[in-house]
Every structure is written in C-alpha cells, then in structure tokens.
Amino acid sequence: MSRYQLYPLFIVIAAAIMLGKIAAVDRVDVQQLQRYRLNQVEPLLADKEKRLRKITDNEEQILAELERTREKLIYDAVLQSPMLCGNDRSRWATIRALVEPEMRVKDNDSAVWYAIDEVQNIKGWDTIDMVKHPIESGGKEYLFSSKPPLLPTLMTIPYAAIYWGSGQTISLGSHPYLVVRTMLVLFNFIPLCLCWILLIALIEQFGTTDWGRIFAAAAVCFGTFLPAFANTLNNHLPAVVAVAVAFYCFVKILHTTGCRLPVIHSFLAGVCAFFAVSCELPALSFCVFLGGVLAWFARNLPAGGGAKRRIPAAYCLGILVVAIPFFATNYIAHRTVRLAYSQRSWYFYEYERGGAVRDSYWKNPVGIDKGEPSRAEYILHSTVGHHGIFLLTPVFLLSFYGLGIWISNKESAVRRTAAVMILSLSIIVFMFYMMQKQPNRNYGGMTCALRWMFWLVPLWLVPLVSAADKLSQCGTGRAAALFLLGVSVFSCSYPVWNPWTMPWAYNLMYYFGIPVLL
C-alpha cells in the first residue's frame, strides 16, 4: 500500500471519529442524574394525587394541579444539553438572540442587537462568559457575550436558514440537538477535514521519505487536540483552519514565479490571516509576519513584474475584507471598536437570572480561574507540567527539531524563512501568555490542554515531517518517534466526551495529592 492510499485512510478514520463525537454530543456528566429525576416523576405525582384527593373531590381541579406539577417536575429534571459549557453557550446565546425575534432584547421598542439578557435567563442557557454595559451614555445596561461578535454573526446565516426555512418550528429552543449537531458539522467537521487535506499536501511537498510523510500525516489526523474540540462551538478550530489555509497559500506563493496565482493566493492569505486574528487576537503577530514576508518576496521579484505591487495589495485587500466586518460587528454590539476582552470593568456587575439577582462570576472566580500565583510554575506547567505542551503532546518536540533542520538548510530559502517565522511566532505568543497577570494565568480555564496555543498547531505540524524523515533512517529513531506520537494520541483521546475537562496529567497530580489549582 502506497502513502497516497494511506492519506485518505487516515483522514476518513479521523473524520469518522470526529463525526462520532459530534453525533454523541451531550452533557453526559448529568445523564444519570437526569434519568433518576425523570424516573421519580410518576411516583411523586402518585403521592401528590393521594394528598390532593384527601383535600378535595373536584376531579377537574385535581387533574389541573397534577398537570402543572408534572410540567414542573419534568422541567426541573431535564439537565442534558448539547452545549457543553459556558464558553460555547455564550456564542450560542448570541446566535439565538440575533435570529429569534422573541429572544431579542428591546430598548424603547428598538432591538438591542447582540444582547443576550433574554437567552441567558432560560434554564440551561446560563454562561459566565458575558459582560455588561450600557449601549448609550447613562442608559440601561445589558448583557453581552464576551466573545468577539464576528464569528457568531457568521454562524447565524445557516441557523437563520434552518429557523425561518422551517417556519420557526426548528430552533435552538425546540430542537437543540438537531441544530447544534448540524452547525457543528458545518463549522467544525468540514473545515477541519479541509485543514487536514491541506496540511498533508504540505507534508507531501516538504517530506523526503515515505515513512516520514506517513508518520507526519498520522500526527495531523490523530496527534492533536483539535478533534476533541469538534463537538463544541469554539474559536480555536476556525482559527486553526484559517492559519492552515493562509500558510498553504504562503508556501504556494513562495514556490511560484507566475503572476495571477500568487495574487489570488495572496488575497486568500490576507483573508484567512485576519480571520485568524478575529478568532485568536495574538494571531495578529502571524498576520504581520506573513504580510512582511510576502512584501519582501514581492520586492525581490524580477524587475518589471506587476506582482511586485499586486501581491502586497491583494494581501492588504484580503485583510480589509475581514477587518471591516470584524470592527463593524463589534461596534454594533458594544458601541466601540474596542473588544470586550479589553474592558475589564465590564466583567464586574450584577444581573438577574430566574428572578434572583446574582453577582458576576468574575467578581469572585474559583478554582483554576483564580489564576496561577507563581509565573515560574505557570511556565513549568504550560510546557512540561499538567497542561504542558510537551508533556501532553510530545510529538511537537519533533516539530521544533524539524524547525532546526529547516533553519540549517542552506539550499532552501523557503524553508529557512518559514522556520524563522514559525519559531519567532511560537516564542512571541508563548511569552505573551506567560507574561499575563495572575487572573489570566489560568491555562485556558477548565480545559484539556493549553488551548491558547492551538492556532499554531498547523505551523508546527508541517516541519515535523523533516524530523520524521531524519529519524526514519534507524530503528531507534522510528521507535522514539512512535512513542512520542503514542503519548500524544493518548492525551488527545483522554477527553472522550467533553474537551472542557482537565487533562490526565492534572487529574493524576490531584490523585497523588500534588498541589494544583482547584
């Protein structure tokens, strides 16, 4: 069997596993409790009926009271949901508020776009990932998702088609599992499969041995945490796909001397690079690096080539295509182009849910959300500790080995340029997160890995093939590489149902009584 036959085999197997996660998406942590509560409905009703018949003989009154009690018991018993945590519910709430008229907040008969006050007040739709502020000076304050609004806005397009196309009979309220699974297939499953195809194409281009290419393709499909997040609405997978497409276009430009193709690829690279920024703000460094390298490349083209001007111009145009709606949607939502993340005062407020006044969770965060007090421990656990990139996914050690091989390659300017860019980005982004103040040193919260770094994964996977090529030359090297991949696959398979859980290393430390943030 050739490697060209193995590539689609890997993709199909990994895609089927990912689709299975989406099809099974559910709050399994409350499954048994919900089943128990539902089984108690009939005994409780029978007991209440006995008590009612001792009080009154009015059959109509008894039946009406029993029906009210039944509805309340079932309402209280239902706990399961396809929305796995407050992080994804924050985005789902925005989508629902934008599409469903009855979920829209009104201010003097005018819609308060993006406000989620109505949605978050519904049982099962609560979230801690929200902010509160007025839409005009001195006006009433409203609740909004703390996430940048462009991504949820784009996701309203298929939901609006489902909602209005069904005559408002199929909604996130009435058919949550059907709608959520459909949306996850559209925005997670299909794009990630495309991402795998592009990355394997790059691996095929940069690799030199069959074993190295096959190993790298296996790492792409099975050795990262990306499929674990396929069953939840998040910003990480769209950012990963955008970075993969932009990097693919970048490589194609540097390997092409023609005119039209580099311009098209440059435009697409600009679109995807800034879309990555809209999902992961530190990806701005990637966007700048990519633009700088492309400008340098265009400047060094032969004299007289129109691509000297067209490549940078197309890249900037691609950025504008995303930047304009990114800032426009943020302004519509918050009446400012500054993102909610930067408005710390918006996180401290009181709000109403279920008729009770509550404090914002961020007034007194608990557990891991308090942040790691020690920066040294944060760096340790983010690299080789309980959320460590190199402990949970040691296959990425080969990525940095591969980058070293690329940098020392005197024959390929493309590889050296790409390696310097990837290595610089990795250091800059990692240090950006490590230098945060204590409240932000939280490892990404309740999650199975250091998710802030996920968008760099496509850039790490491609140079990995060069390390695999090198190690393929001896049995010991192949065995070491397979061990690193095996540990990575184990770690990435650990969050079976829900990525918003702690990694195995964290749970192991807790089990043995080693101090960790609780």
QUIKAZI-V31861 format. One record per helix or strand of 3 or more residues. SS is the DSSP state (H for helix, E for strand). FROM is the first residue (numbers start at 1). TO is the last residue. If there is no record, write none. Layout:
((SS:FROM:TO) (SS:FROM:TO))
This chain:
((H:3:23) (H:28:55) (H:59:77) (H:86:99) (H:101:103) (H:117:120) (E:130:134) (E:141:145) (H:149:165) (H:176:206) (H:210:222) (H:226:229) (H:236:254) (H:260:279) (H:281:299) (H:307:334) (H:340:342) (H:344:347) (E:350:353) (E:356:359) (H:361:363) (H:367:370) (H:375:383) (H:389:392) (H:396:407) (H:413:434) (H:438:440) (H:451:471) (H:475:494) (H:504:511))
